[in-house]
Amino acid sequence: MKTISEIRADFPILATKVYGKPLIYFDNGATSQKPEAVINKLNEVYRNYNGNIHRGVHALSDKSSEEYEIAREKVRSFINAEKKEEIVFTSGTTGSINALAFSFGERFINKDDEIIVSTLEHHANIVPWQMLCERKGSKLKVIPVNDNGEIILEEYYKLINQKTRIVAVTQVSNALGVIVPVKEITEAAHSMNIPVLIDGAQGIQHAGTDVRESDFDFYVFSGHKIYGPAGIGVLYGKEKWLSELPPYQGGGDMVDKVTFEKTTYGALPLKFEAGTMNYPSAIGLAAAFDYVLSIGREYISSQEKDLLTYATEILSGIRRVKIFGKSDKKISTISFLIDGIHMYDTGMVLDKLGIAVRTGTHCAQPVMDRMGIDGTVRVSMCFYNTREEIDALGTGIEKVIQMFS
C-alpha cells in the first residue's frame, strides 16, 4: 500500500506552486489531475505506435487498434458490463448524453411522450432532453428535491406513468455532492418497463459502479473526471437497447456497406463510433483505470469519506459559513457560501493563497434556483488531498472573512 506522500508524488502537478504557494487543488469535480502513469501512456502512444485505428494493415495501426480494444475491455471490466460491445467511446459525458438523446429520441420518442429528469441535473442532462422535447413535441418532467438537496422519491413515483419513455438522472449531484437513490429510481422505472440513463460523471470516481448489479440500461461518464485524459468518455448501453437505436453520426468506420442507394451499418459498438475516434485518450483512460485499481477502490473510498467528515467539521465551525446539500449520503464535495461575501470574491482570495476551488452555478442552475441562491463555492476533494490541505482551506476562509469585514 502506498503512503499518501507516495500517492501525491504520482501526480506531478501537485508539486506546482501558485503565486509562490503550494497548490492545493480542490476542484476535482471539474476535472481530476493525472497520474504519471496516464501521462506516460499518452506519450507512449504518440511516440511508439500512433496509427489510425481499424483502418490500416501496417504495424502501427495494428498496435493502436489492439490497444484501443484492450481499453474497451478494461472499461467493460471496470463497470462490470456483460459485453465489450456494450461500451461505446464518445467525447465525454456530454457527448454520450447528446448521442443517446438523439438516437433514443429518433427511435422511441413521439408527441406527448414524457421524459423524467431531476432538479439536481447538470445542464448536460437537461438541455439535450429539452432539445429532443422541442423536436418531438414531448414533455420534460422534473423530480423535485428537499431543502437538503435530496431526491423526493414519493414525488418521483407520482411522476412516472405509462407516457414515460425514459428516466435520466445523475448518480451524484455535481453541485452539492449528494448521492442520488439510483437503485430505487431504476427499480420503479423497470417495474413499468421504462429504461433508465444514469449520468455517472461525478459518481464513477467516488461511488463506483456495477452496471449489471444496478441494472442500469445506460450509464455515461467522462475520462477526465477519473484521472484520465480529456476528450474521452463512455456510453454504456445494454445490448438490447443499443441494437435497436439508430446511429447518431455517419462516416467512416461505422458502416458495413455504402452505396448511393443504401448504407448498412456496422456491428456494435462501431455503428456509434463514426470517424477517427480519440484512440490515444481511450488508451490513456485504460491506464487511469489501472492506476485506480492499483491504489484500491476501498482505500480511495475510505480516504474520501475521512476528508468529507473532516472538511465538514472544519467548515461548519467557521462563523458565517453556510453549507448547501446537508445530506447523510454524499461524496467528498462541499458547497458553501460565506454570509455577506460574494462567492467570486471568496474564490479569488483563496486562489491567491494557492487554493483552487470552483465558484458559480456549476452548470446546475435549476438546483441553485431551488436553493434560492445564485451559486456557491464548491470544494471537491479526492484521495490525493489531505487533512492539512483542509486546515489551510479553513485558515483561508477565515482570512476571506477578515478581509471583507
C-alpha positions in Angstrom: 0.0 0.0 0.0 1.4 3.4 -1.0 1.6 6.2 1.5 -0.2 9.5 0.9 3.1 11.1 0.1 3.9 8.4 -2.5 0.4 8.8 -4.0 0.8 12.6 -4.3 4.2 12.0 -5.9 2.4 10.1 -8.7 0.6 13.4 -9.7 3.3 15.8 -11.0 1.0 18.9 -10.9 0.6 18.6 -7.1 4.1 19.9 -6.8 3.2 23.1 -8.6 3.3 26.5 -6.8 0.6 29.1 -7.4 1.6 32.7 -6.5 4.6 31.2 -4.7 2.4 29.0 -2.6 2.0 25.2 -2.8 -1.0 24.3 -4.9 -4.0 23.0 -3.0 -6.3 21.5 -5.6 -10.0 21.3 -4.5 -11.6 21.4 -8.0 -11.6 17.7 -8.7 -15.3 17.8 -9.6 -14.5 19.9 -12.6 -11.5 17.8 -13.6 -9.1 15.5 -11.8 -5.4 15.6 -12.0 -3.5 13.0 -13.9 -1.0 10.4 -12.6 2.4 9.9 -14.2 1.1 6.5 -15.5 -1.5 8.2 -17.6 0.8 10.9 -18.9 3.4 8.3 -19.8 0.8 6.2 -21.6 -0.2 9.1 -23.8 3.5 9.7 -24.6 3.9 6.1 -25.4 1.1 6.1 -27.9 2.3 9.2 -29.8 6.0 8.2 -29.6 5.8 4.5 -30.4 2.7 3.3 -32.2 0.5 6.2 -33.3 -1.6 5.0 -36.2 -5.3 5.4 -37.1 -7.3 2.5 -35.7 -9.3 -0.1 -37.6 -8.1 1.1 -41.0 -4.5 0.1 -41.8 -2.8 -3.3 -42.2 0.5 -1.8 -41.1 2.1 -2.4 -37.7 1.3 1.0 -36.2 -2.4 0.7 -37.0 -2.5 -2.9 -35.8 -0.9 -1.9 -32.4 -3.0 1.1 -31.8 -6.2 -0.8 -32.8 -5.2 -3.6 -30.4 -4.6 -1.1 -27.5 -7.9 0.7 -28.3 -9.9 -2.6 -28.0 -7.9 -3.6 -24.9 -9.1 -0.2 -23.4 -12.7 -1.1 -24.3 -12.3 -4.4 -22.4 -10.9 -2.6 -19.4 -13.8 -0.2 -19.3 -16.2 -3.2 -19.6 -14.5 -4.9 -16.7 -14.3 -1.7 -14.6 -18.1 -1.1 -14.7 -18.9 -4.9 -15.0 -20.7 -4.7 -18.3 -21.7 -8.0 -19.8 -20.0 -7.5 -23.2 -17.4 -5.1 -24.5 -19.8 -4.4 -27.4 -21.9 -2.5 -24.9 -19.1 0.0 -24.5 -19.2 3.0 -26.9 -16.4 5.6 -26.7 -17.5 9.2 -27.0 -16.0 12.6 -26.3 -17.3 12.7 -22.7 -20.5 12.6 -20.6 -22.0 15.5 -22.6 -21.3 13.7 -25.9 -22.7 10.5 -24.5 -26.0 12.1 -23.4 -26.4 14.0 -26.6 -25.8 10.9 -28.6 -28.4 8.9 -26.6 -30.9 11.8 -26.6 -30.8 11.9 -30.4 -30.7 8.2 -31.1 -33.2 7.2 -28.5 -35.4 10.1 -29.4 -35.4 9.2 -33.1 -36.5 5.6 -32.3 -38.7 5.9 -29.3 -40.0 9.4 -28.5 -43.2 10.8 -30.0 -45.6 13.7 -29.4 -46.9 13.9 -25.8 -44.4 11.3 -24.6 -42.7 12.1 -21.3 -39.1 12.2 -20.2 -38.1 12.4 -16.5 -35.1 14.2 -15.1 -34.3 15.6 -11.6 -33.8 19.1 -10.2 -30.2 18.1 -9.4 -29.1 17.6 -13.0 -26.1 19.1 -14.7 -27.1 21.1 -17.8 -25.7 18.3 -19.9 -28.5 16.1 -18.7 -31.2 18.7 -19.1 -30.6 20.6 -22.4 -30.3 17.6 -24.8 -33.6 16.3 -23.5 -35.2 19.7 -23.8 -34.0 19.9 -27.4 -35.5 16.5 -28.0 -38.8 17.6 -26.5 -38.9 20.6 -28.7 -38.2 18.5 -31.8 -40.8 15.8 -30.9 -43.4 17.7 -29.0 -42.8 15.6 -25.9 -42.7 16.8 -22.3 -39.9 17.1 -19.7 -40.9 16.2 -16.1 -38.8 17.1 -13.2 -38.3 15.2 -9.9 -38.2 17.8 -7.0 -35.6 17.8 -4.2 -35.9 18.8 -0.5 -34.0 21.5 1.3 -31.0 19.2 1.8 -30.8 18.6 -2.0 -32.2 15.1 -1.7 -34.5 13.5 -4.3 -38.1 13.2 -3.1 -38.8 9.7 -4.1 -42.5 9.9 -3.3 -42.8 12.7 -5.9 -40.9 10.7 -8.5 -43.3 7.8 -8.0 -46.1 10.2 -8.8 -44.5 11.4 -12.0 -43.7 8.1 -13.6 -46.6 6.7 -15.7 -47.5 5.0 -19.0 -46.4 8.0 -21.0 -42.8 7.9 -19.6 -40.3 6.8 -22.2 -37.0 7.2 -20.3 -35.8 8.4 -16.9 -32.4 10.2 -17.0 -30.9 11.1 -13.6 -27.5 11.8 -12.2 -25.7 9.3 -9.9 -24.3 12.2 -7.8 -25.1 15.9 -7.8 -22.1 17.8 -9.2 -23.2 20.9 -7.4 -24.0 19.6 -3.9 -22.2 16.2 -3.8 -25.5 14.5 -2.8 -25.8 10.8 -3.8 -29.0 10.0 -5.6 -31.0 6.8 -4.8 -30.5 5.5 -8.3 -31.3 1.9 -7.2 -34.9 2.9 -6.2 -35.3 5.1 -9.2 -34.2 2.3 -11.5 -36.4 -0.4 -9.9 -39.5 1.8 -10.1 -38.9 2.5 -13.8 -38.2 -1.1 -14.6 -41.4 -2.1 -12.9 -43.1 -0.3 -15.8 -40.6 -1.4 -18.5 -39.1 2.1 -18.7 -35.3 2.3 -19.4 -33.0 4.4 -17.2 -30.0 6.5 -18.0 -27.6 7.3 -15.2 -25.2 10.2 -15.5 -22.1 8.9 -13.7 -19.8 11.9 -14.3 -19.5 12.5 -10.6 -20.2 9.0 -9.5 -17.7 6.7 -11.1 -14.6 8.0 -9.4 -16.2 8.2 -6.0 -19.2 5.9 -5.6 -18.2 3.2 -8.1 -20.5 1.4 -10.4 -21.5 -2.1 -11.3 -23.9 -1.7 -14.2 -25.2 -5.2 -14.1 -25.8 -5.3 -10.4 -27.5 -1.9 -10.6 -29.3 -3.0 -13.8 -28.8 0.4 -15.5 -29.9 0.5 -19.1 -27.5 3.3 -19.9 -24.5 4.7 -18.0 -22.3 7.6 -19.1 -19.1 9.2 -17.8 -16.1 11.2 -18.7 -12.5 10.1 -18.6 -11.1 13.3 -17.3 -13.1 13.1 -14.1 -11.4 9.8 -13.1 -7.8 10.7 -13.6 -7.8 10.0 -17.3 -7.3 12.3 -20.4 -9.7 14.9 -21.6 -11.8 14.3 -24.7 -12.8 10.7 -24.0 -16.0 9.4 -22.4 -18.1 6.3 -22.4 -21.7 5.5 -23.3 -22.6 2.1 -21.8 -25.9 0.6 -23.0 -27.4 -2.8 -22.7 -27.0 -4.7 -26.0 -30.8 -5.0 -26.4 -31.1 -1.2 -26.4 -28.1 -0.3 -28.5 -29.1 -2.8 -31.1 -32.4 -1.0 -31.6 -31.0 2.5 -31.7 -30.0 4.2 -35.0 -26.5 5.8 -35.2 -26.4 9.5 -34.4 -23.4 10.2 -36.7 -22.4 8.9 -40.1 -19.0 8.5 -41.6 -16.1 6.1 -41.7 -15.7 3.0 -39.5 -19.4 2.8 -38.6 -20.6 1.3 -41.8 -20.9 -2.2 -43.3 -21.5 -1.4 -46.9 -22.0 2.0 -48.6 -23.8 2.6 -51.9 -25.7 5.6 -53.2 -28.8 3.6 -52.9 -28.4 2.4 -49.3 -25.9 2.2 -46.5 -25.9 -0.6 -43.9 -24.2 -0.1 -40.6 -21.5 -2.0 -38.8 -22.0 -4.2 -35.7 -21.9 -2.9 -32.1 -20.2 -0.8 -30.9 -18.7 0.5 -34.1 -22.0 1.8 -35.6 -21.9 4.5 -32.9 -18.2 5.4 -33.4 -18.1 7.4 -36.7 -14.8 8.8 -37.9 -11.4 8.7 -36.2 -12.1 8.2 -32.5 -9.8 9.7 -29.8 -7.9 6.5 -29.5 -4.9 7.9 -27.6 -7.2 9.2 -24.9 -9.1 5.9 -24.8 -5.8 4.1 -24.2 -5.0 6.7 -21.6 -8.3 6.1 -19.9 -7.4 2.4 -19.6 -4.2 3.4 -17.9 -6.2 5.6 -15.4 -8.4 2.6 -14.5 -5.2 0.5 -14.0 -3.9 3.2 -11.7 -7.2 3.4 -9.7 -7.2 -0.4 -9.2 -3.6 -0.3 -8.1 -4.5 2.1 -5.3 -7.6 0.2 -4.5 -11.2 1.3 -4.6 -11.7 0.6 -0.9 -8.8 2.8 0.1 -10.0 5.6 -2.1 -13.5 5.4 -0.6 -12.1 5.3 2.9 -9.8 8.3 2.3 -12.5 10.4 0.7 -15.0 9.7 3.5 -12.5 10.8 6.0 -11.8 14.0 4.1 -15.5 14.7 3.8 -16.1 14.3 7.5 -13.1 16.4 8.5 -13.8 19.2 6.0 -17.5 19.3 7.0 -16.4 19.7 10.7 -13.9 22.4 9.8 -16.3 24.5 7.6 -19.2 24.0 9.9 -17.2 25.5 12.7 -16.4 28.7 10.8 -18.8 31.6 11.6 -20.9 32.9 8.7 -20.3 29.7 6.6 -23.4 28.0 5.3 -23.2 24.6 3.7 -25.7 23.5 1.0 -26.5 19.9 0.4 -26.6 18.7 4.0 -27.3 15.1 3.3 -26.1 12.0 5.1 -25.3 10.4 1.7 -22.6 12.4 0.0 -19.3 12.1 -1.9 -16.4 14.3 -0.9 -17.8 17.6 -2.1 -19.0 20.5 -0.1 -20.8 23.6 -1.5 -20.9 26.7 0.7 -21.3 30.4 0.9 -20.0 32.9 3.4 -22.8 35.2 4.6 -22.3 38.7 3.1 -19.4 37.8 0.9 -19.8 37.1 -2.8 -18.7 33.6 -3.9 -16.4 35.1 -6.6 -14.6 37.2 -4.0 -14.2 34.1 -1.9 -12.8 32.1 -4.8 -10.4 34.8 -5.9 -8.9 35.3 -2.5 -8.5 31.6 -2.0 -6.8 31.4 -5.4 -4.2 34.0 -4.2 -3.5 31.6 -1.3 -2.8 28.8 -3.8 -6.2 27.1 -3.1 -8.2 26.1 -6.2 -12.0 25.9 -5.7 -14.9 26.2 -8.1 -17.3 29.1 -7.9 -20.6 29.7 -9.7 -23.7 27.6 -10.6 -21.6 24.6 -11.5 -23.7 24.2 -14.7 -26.6 23.3 -12.5 -28.8 26.5 -12.4 -32.1 24.7 -11.6 -30.8 23.4 -8.3 -29.3 26.8 -7.4 -32.8 28.3 -8.1 -34.3 25.6 -5.8 -31.9 26.6 -3.0 -32.7 30.3 -3.6 -29.1 31.3 -4.4 -27.0 32.4 -7.4 -24.3 29.9 -6.9 -21.8 28.5 -4.3 -18.2 27.9 -3.6 -17.5 24.2 -4.2 -14.7 22.2 -2.6 -14.4 18.9 -4.3 -11.8 16.5 -2.8 -10.3 13.2 -3.8 -8.0 10.7 -2.4 -4.8 12.6 -3.0 -6.0 15.5 -0.9 -5.1 15.7 2.8 -6.3 17.0 6.1 -3.5 19.5 6.2 -4.9 21.0 3.0 -8.3 21.2 4.6 -6.7 23.0 7.5 -5.2 25.5 5.1 -8.7 25.9 3.4 -10.2 26.7 6.8 -7.5 29.3 7.5 -8.0 30.8 4.1 -11.8 31.2 4.6 -11.0 32.9 7.9 -8.8 35.3 6.0 -11.6 36.0 3.5 -13.9 36.8 6.3 -11.4 39.1 7.9 -10.6 40.9 4.7 -14.3 41.6 3.9 -15.2 42.6 7.5 
